[in-house]
Amino acid sequence: MRALALALICTACIERPFEEPPLAQARAQVDRGTLRDVLVPPPGDATVVGAAFGNAAELLGYKLEPPQIVPGQRAKLTLYWRCRAELERWHIFVHLDDATGTGARVHAEHDPAGGRFPTDAWKVGDLIADSFSFVAGPNPLLLFVGFYTEGENRLALTAAGRGRDDGNNRLLAGVLPTAR
């Protein structure tokens, strides 16, 4: 009996290694102080969209600079998001399709804010400005946006707002006009 009691006491004292939470539960840690250029509301002249993905991320609107794309020149597009609920880690995809159907698609798959502010670090109420640049072709571009993870897994488009759902959890948010 003494041996059994001694064995139980000894096993209770054995140190167990620290267990990491599963990757899906680990949330990104970011220094929010370095995101002053990202944690901003949309400007008054942004094109309003109001679409929701997974009832968690809302595309408030977007802004194109310059306001009309100039063929062959670099343009900047900023998407303005609001976090409505905690998110897992998602990537943003942007497809800029030639509106005439004759040109190539511009792919702009990326992590928010150039990878500095992943979606699993967003907090409810955050307003996020997510900018990227591209070189425009000669025709207006259809702006499609959404969220994806590995493979073809996309976050559901739960409300199209002023945009249009293309049936593939991809939002047609608007048309980027060409300067003539």
C-alpha positions, -999 to +999 in steps of 0.1 A: +000+000+000+028+024+008+045+016-025+012+025-043+009+058-025+045+066-032+040+058-069+009+081-071+027+110-054+057+106-077+036+105-109+017+136-098+050+155-097+061+145-132+062+177-153+043+175-185+054+195-215+035+226-224+010+219-252+006+244-280-030+251-290-039+238-324-030+261-352-066+269-360-070+283-325-038+304-325-046+340-333-021+363-350-004+389-328+003+422-344+016+455-331-014+477-337+007+508-332+024+502-365-009+501-384-019+538-382-020+538-420-043+508-420-067+513-391-086+542-408-121+549-419-130+552-456-128+587-470-160+605-480-153+600-517-150+562-515-174+542-536-199+526-511-205+489-513-218+475-479-213+438-487-208+412-460-187+380-460-196+353-435-214+381-415-179+388-402-161+411-427-180+440-444-166+457-475-177+492-467-163+506-500-133+512-522-113+540-537-094+541-570-064+565-574-064+581-599-103+581-601-100+566-636-074+541-647-049+552-673-039+524-697-003+512-690+000+533-658+000+521-622-032+526-602-039+522-565-070+505-552-079+506-515-106+484-501-122+495-469-133+468-445-151+467-412-147+437-389-181+426-376-170+393-359-138+374-352-123+357-383-100+328-389-071+335-412-084+343-447-066+357-477-083+384-499-086+378-536-093+406-561-100+398-597-099+427-621-116+414-653-116+433-685-152+446-689-152+439-726-142+403-721-113+406-745-084+412-721-067+392-694-076+391-657-055+410-632-050+388-601-044+405-568-045+377-542-030+389-510-030+391-472-045+423-458-023+454-456+006+438-474+006+409-449+010+432-419-026+427-407-040+392-412-077+387-408-073+366-376-058+397-359-088+419-368-110+429-338-147+436-339-152+473-349-118+476-367-119+497-398-092+484-422-078+501-453-062+475-476-043+490-505-025+475-535-013+487-569-017+473-604-010+483-640-042+488-660-049+477-695-069+497-721-104+488-709-126+494-678-122+466-652-148+447-633-139+446-596-145+412-580-135+405-544-138+378-518-119+357-492-103+323-496-082+298-477-062+268-491-077+254-523-111+266-534-125+272-499-142+307-500-158+326-472-196+329-479-209+361-494-238+367-470-250+401-483-241+417-516-249+453-505-247+475-536-226+449-554-237+416-570-231+380-560-217+360-590-229+327-573-193+317-564-189+337-532-173+364-553-187+399-551-188+421-582-182+453-563-182+477-592-165+489-624-132+507-625-135+532-654-108+541-679-097+576-687-103+586-723 
